Amino acid sequence: MQIVETEERMKLPGAAQAAPLPLIETDRLRALLLDLEAGQGVAPCQMSFTVLYYVVEGRGHLRVGDEQAELQRGSLAVVAAGAVRSISAVAPMRVLAVQAL
């Protein structure tokens, strides 16, 4: 068993940034925490694996290909492998991204 205290990790200096904070990485999955300020985002990228995005706090938008969806606290999005995706925060936003490798 492995437990990661995410609240403590986010209190580290410089933690509030668009760069993902790695939480867990195994040979089968990776969990990252994104902490975005309003107006920040993750540029379009294409992953070779499925990613689950869970909005812990805040709200923003997820764009997958030509589709866009609004995200808010409690939203869970599944993005298939190979799809181009981007995230933008409308309000300060914390997102847990779980990558199925």
C-alpha positions, 0 to 999 in steps of 0.5 A: 500500500502507498499513501500520498498526502496531496494537501501537504504536497500542494503547500510546497513553495512553487506548487501552484503552477501549470506543471503537473505534480507527480503523485504516484508512478508504477509500470501500469499507471501514473497519477499527477496533480495539476494546480492551475490558476485562472487563465492557465492551462495545459497546451494541446498534447496527444497521449498514447494512453487513456487518461482520467481527469477528475476535478477536485476544485475549481472549473475550466474547460477540456478540449478533445479534438474539436469538442469542448466540455465545461468542467467543474468540481466533481467532473470526471472525464475519460480521454481515449489514447491518441486523442489530442487534448488540452485543459484551461482554467476559468477559475483556480482549478485542481485536477487529478490526472490518472494515466493508464499506461 
